[in-house]
Structures are given as structure tokens and as C-alpha cells.
């Protein structure tokens, strides 16, 4: 049995997966915003800890605010003493994992000052009633992982979580097959970071100083703020054309989303596909490679990429896989996700399926049509917890 909690993380992602009747293995995938952790996740972690359970793996898929902020709040409270719950390992790609030389050298005072400036300039305005994280070294996830001495990417020999480094990991009796990122996706971010530093000071010295992780995290977190003006609006019934929606093609150009850690989870006979905000091209490529090597493309559940953005889900992907359930995590406040185009592609995929959302969304009411449901074999429901047995 697998119990999945899809937390109400506003526009973000936050999942707790517990395996076995006794919840002997527990994995967290992203932690949404700070309020997600404080109002929802924290109480569940305390209950697990009181029953002598731990978090075997915590994955922060990428540094977008709606995936990482809750994790920062958690590690700030958990501390080195693991005050809330014990965490065995954390997967998260930071500056230290980028593939370029970082010398053990002393950076200049001017370089240090500019890294601090990046932290200040890269802050966004408060969102959803939450305060900004204070601008100082020690306010990022990387700084907490350093301070708390976490096992950080240990399954990858402390290198980047990347399919080029390790494609298959076992966490207790759970198998994880890495799909993204690859070296190219991470290098895209690395080059962007280096260009930015060198635009400030030519041949900016790179070192192992932890302030680089802090500045990099702030920089990347807001790198693609302009990336998603692609949202659509809900349509009246007389304008609704499901086949036209299916024909629409989009492409996600966000460098941050391209760095997303995504994977297949196997437990006993069950298979789950968690796609974070990953680009469609790398997911399609890796799943095709697996299929060509005899791997079955039937899944019990798919966590749809990027909250149902039309730029991250293609007809080709949905023709490749067979899935019983499609999870979409968003309240629609940011970028008006999910896009109708993605819902249409999932709904019309050639297999029976459920589309499961963690918030009700008025724009999806056009799909609540008995004729369409019968024709294409789908149902839509809303929940925060589900069990796969």
C-alpha cells in the first residue's frame, strides 16, 4: 500500500508518500510555500516522528519558490538536532553541484559584496501574505543543509542528482529511476550563472565559499519570473472545443524548470511517475529509452509536470504512457494553471483515467460533461489524500 498526501500548497507542489501498512518508508517531494509547511506538513511530520518513523528521503526538485520555501522553513526549525523529525537524506541541486571548477581560494571583498548584492536584488515582493526571507547568508536551503550537516545527495556521491551520474537508486525497499535532469539541463543554469557573475566583474573568482550557494539560490529562484504569461482563461460551454485544445503545442523555456529532479518510483508492483516541473523533451526521451529496453509504460499514477501547464505535457508523452491517475497540484492563482490544453490532452488519452486535483477549479467545469467522460474515459475528482493498494 502507498499513501499519498497532496498538500494544499497554493500554486506549489508538496507531497508525502508513505509506503507499507506501517509507513515504514517515507518520502517527501517538495514542500510548497512556508505556510504549506507550517499549516499542514509540520503536524504530519510530528505524528510520524512520534510513531518512531523518519523521512527516508526529502527531494527538493528545483529552486522555484513554490517548491522550496516550505523546505527552508522546515530545516530552519528542524535544526541539527532534528527537532521535528529525523531526515536520512536530502536530494537538492545547488551551486556546489554545478560542473565547473571551484577553487579553494579567497574571493575579493568586492566579489563578496557583489554576491551579497545579488541576494538583495533577487528578492521578490511578499506573496500570499508571507514575509520575505531575510537577506543574509543563512536564509537559503543550501545554508541550512550545510549548517544541519545533512546527508546531501549522498546517493550520488555528493554530486548532482542527475541521470548522467546515477540512474537507479534504492531507498529501503523503494526503487527510484531518475529521468531528469541531465548534464545539459544543469549546464544551462551554470552558464547563465557564470554569465551573470562575469557581467559584474570580468573573470569573477569562483570558490567553495558557502555564500556562492546562497547567492546562486536567490538568483536562480527568480531567474524565470517572466516565464509563464502563457495562461488561458476558462471557456464558456459554447466555445469549448476539446479537439482544438488537444492540437495546441507549447514548449517550456524556463531554465529553472529544466533543472527539475523527476523520477519513477517503484514499490512492489506499483509504479508512480513524479515529473516536478520538468521539460517534456527530456521526459519523453528517457521514457522512450526505457521502453526500448523493455520497461513497461503502465503507471498507477502520474504527477503532471508544472501544475498542468500546456508547455510541459505533450500528446506524444500521453500516447507513450498508460496511467490510471493524473495528479495536478495548484490552486490556479499563479499563471492560471492548469491549462485547458493539458487537461484536454490527458482527458483524451487512449486509456481510462482519473484526473485528480487538490483544489477545485471553476475553469475545469467544462470537462464535467457526461458525454465527454463516456467518450474519452475519464473522471475528475478533488482530494488531498489517496491510497494505492
N, C-alpha and C positions, 0 to 999 in steps of 0.2 A: 504494500500500500504506500502511496505517495500523497501526502497532504500539502497542498499549495495554498499559501496566503498571498493574495494580490492586494497589497495595501492601497488605500485611497491616498495616493501620493500626488494629488492635484495633476499637474501636467507631466509628472515624472514616473519613474519606474521604481518599484520596491517589492521584492518577492522573498518569502521564506519558504523553503522546501524542506519538509521533514520526511524521512524515509523509514519504513517499517512501522508496525503497530506500536512499537515502543519508542519511536522517534530517535532511534539510536544514531542516526546520521542527519546533520542539519546543515543546510547551505543557504546563505543569503546572497541574493543577486541585486545589487544596488540598494540604496536606502532613501531615495527620494529627497525631499527638502528637510530642513531641520524640524519643521512641525510634524512631518511624517514620522520621524524617529520619536519625538517627544510624546506625541499623542497616541501612537499606535504600536510601533515596533518595540519600544522600550518595555512595555508591560509583558509582551510575549517573550522577550529575552529573559526577563526576570523569572517568569514561570518555568522556562526551560532550565535555567540555572538551578532553581530550587528543586527540580526533579533530577538533579545531577547530570544534566545534559550540557553540551557545549556547542559552539559553532565550529564545525569542522572546516568550513571554507567560507570566506566572505569575498565576493567578487565585486569590485567597483569597475564597471565595464569601460567607462571613459569619464572625462572630467566635466561634462556638462553639469550645470548647477542642479538640475532636477534629477540627477543620478547620484551626485557626490555629496551634496550638502548635509544630508542626514547622516552619512558616514562620518563626516567631520565632527558633528555633534556627538555621535556615539563614542568615537575614540577619545574625544576630549573628556567625556565622563568616565569611560571605562578605564583609562589610565594604564600605567604599567602593572598595577596590581589586579587588573581585570575585575573592576568593581561590579560591573553588571553581569558579565558572562565571559567565560574563557573562549578565546578565539585561537584555533590551531594555526590557521594560515590565511593570508590575505593575497589576493591577486589584484594588482593595480599597476599600470604602466606610467612611469613618471620620467622626469629628466634623466635620472640615473640609468634608465634602461635604453636610452636612445643610442644609436650605433655611430658614435663618433668619439674621438679621443678626448678624455677629460683628464688633464694633467693635475698632479698633486702640486699645485703652485699657488702662490699668494696673489690674489687679484688686487688691482689697484683700488685706492679709496674712491676714485671717480667711477670705476666699474661697479663697485659695491653700491654706490649712491644711485647709479642708474638702475640697478636691479631693484632697489627699494622703490624707485620712481615707477617702475613697471607695475609693481604691486598696487601702488596708489591709483595709477591711471586706469588700471584694468578692472576696477571695481564698478559694479553696476549699481543702480538705484535699488532701494529695498523693494522686494516683491511680496505680494500676498501677506502684507502686514509683518514681514520678518525684517529684522535688523541686518545691516551689512556686517560681515565678518570684519573684525578689527584689522587694520592694516599694520601688520607686524610679522616678523618671522615667527612661525609657530601657529599660524592661523590656517594652514592648509592640511590636507590629508597627509601629504608626504611628511610634513614635520611631525605629525602625531605618530605616524608609523615608525619614524626614526626614534622619537622620544620613548615610545612604548616598547621598543625593541621587538616588534612583531616579526614573525616569520613571513617575509615579504617576497612573493614569487619564488618561494623555496622549491617548489616542484619543477621550476625552470632554472635551477642552479643560480638563483638570484638575478637572472637575466629577464628580458622582456617576455611577457606572456604573448607568444607568437607561434603560429603553426610552423614557422621555419625553425623554431627552437625545440619544440616538443609537440607532437600531435595527439598524444593519448596519455591521460593521467588517471590514476586510481585514487579516490578518496574513500577510505574504508571499502565498502562493497558497492560503491557507486563509480561507474566509469564515465569519464568526460573526454569527448573528442573535440579538439579545438578546430574551429572553422575560420576565425579571424581574430586579430589582424594578421597580416603577413609583414614581411620586412618592408615592402614597398609602401604600404599604408602608413607605417610608423615613420619611414624616412620622409614622407611628405610633410609630416608635422615637424620633424627635425630640421628640415631645410627652411621651413617657414620661420622657425625659432631662430636659427642662425642668421637668416637674412635680417630679421628684426634687430638682433644684437649688433650686427655689423653696420646697420644703418645708423646706429647710435655712436658707436666707436669702432673704427675700422680695425679688423683683426682682434676683436673682443676676446680676451683670455677666457678660456673655459676651464673650470676647476671642479673638484669634488665638493666644494663648499655647499652646504645644505641650502643656502639662500637661492641657489640656482633652481632647486626643486620648487621652492616657494614661488619665485618669480615666474617660472615656466608654467606652473599650475594656474596662476592668476591670468597669465597671458592667453593660454590655450582655452581656458574656461569661457572667455568672451570673444574668442577669435572669430567665430561664425555667427555672431548675433544677428547678422543680416540674412542668414541663410534660408529662412523659411517664410518668405512672403508668398508662398505658393498655395495658401489655404483656399478652400472653396466655401461656399455657403450652402445651407440646406435648400432643397428644391421643392417646390410645390408638386403635388402628385401629377398634375397635367404636363409638367415639364420633365418628368423623370424618365430617363431612357437608359436602362441598365446596360444595354449592349454598347451604347456610346461611351458610357463611363469605363467599361472594360477596355475599350480600344485606346484610352489615353495612356501615354507613355511619359514617365518622368525619370529624372536622374538626380540623386543626392550628390551635391558637390562639397558638402561640409567635410573639411579635413578632420575635424574632431570626431564626427560620426564614423568616418572611415577607420579610425583607430579603435573602434568598439571591440571589446572581447565578446565573442559569441561562440556557441558550442552546442553539441549534442550531449544530453545526459542519459545514460543507460542505467536502469536499476531492474534487476531480474529480467522480466520480459518487456518492460516498458521503456519507451524512448521519448524524450522531450527535446524540443528544438528551441533554444533561447537565443534570440537574434539581437538583443540590445537595440542600438540604433545603426546597425551595420549596413554597409553598402550592399545593394543587391548583387553587384557583379562578382564580388569575392565569395558570397554565399552560394550563388549559382555555380561558380567554378568549382568550389570544394565539394559541394554535394554531388555534382556531376562526376567528379573524380572518384568519390566514394562509391557511387552507383556502378561505375565502370569496373570497379574492383569487387563487385558482388554485394555491396551493402544495400540493405533494403531501405526504401524511401517511405515507409509507412511509419507515422508518428502518432503517439497518443495525444500530443499537444504541441502547438507552436506558439511561442510568444512573438507576436508580429513586430517587425522592426519599426523603430522610430514612431511609435504610437499611432501606427496606421497611416503614415504619410504616403501619398501616391508616388513619391520618389524612391521608395525603398522596397516596394513589393511589385513584382512583375508577373505577367501571365506565364512566362517561361518557368519561373520558380514554382508557381502553383500547379503547373502541368507536370512538374518533376516529382512533387511530393504528394502523399496522401496523408491527411491529418484529420483526426476526429474533432479536435477543438482548436480554436484560434483565440488567443488572449490578446486583448487590446487595452493598454493601460494609459488612460488620460481622462481628464475631465473636460477637455476641449478648450480650456482657457487660453492656452498658448498655441498659436498658429492654427487654431480651429481644427485640430486633429480630433478624430480620424477623418481622412479624406474619403469622400463618397466613392472615388475611383478605386481605392484599395478595398473597401467593403464590397463593391461590386465584383471585383476580381476574385475575392475569397468566396463570396456567395455563389458564383457561377462555376467555381472549380468542379471538376468532374468527379466528385465524391460527396457523400453525406457528411455534414459537419455542423458543429455549433460555433457561433461567433459569440464570445464571452467578453463583456466589458465590465470594468469596475466602477463605472459611473453610467447613469442614464444620459443619453444624448438625444435631444429633440430632432436633430438632423437625420438620425437613423430611422425615424418613424416611417419613411418611405419604403424601407425594406420590410416593415411589419405588414406584409401583404401575403395572404394565404395562397394566392395563385402563384406568386413568385417563389414562395417557400417550397411549395409542392413541385414546381417545375425544376428548380435547381437543387433541392435537397439540403436546405439549411434552416437553422433556427437561431434566434438571437436571444440571449438572456444576460442578466446582470447579476454579479455576485462578487464577493471578496475571498471566499474560500471554496475549494473544491478538492475532492479526493479521487484518486485514480487507483483502482483496485484490479 
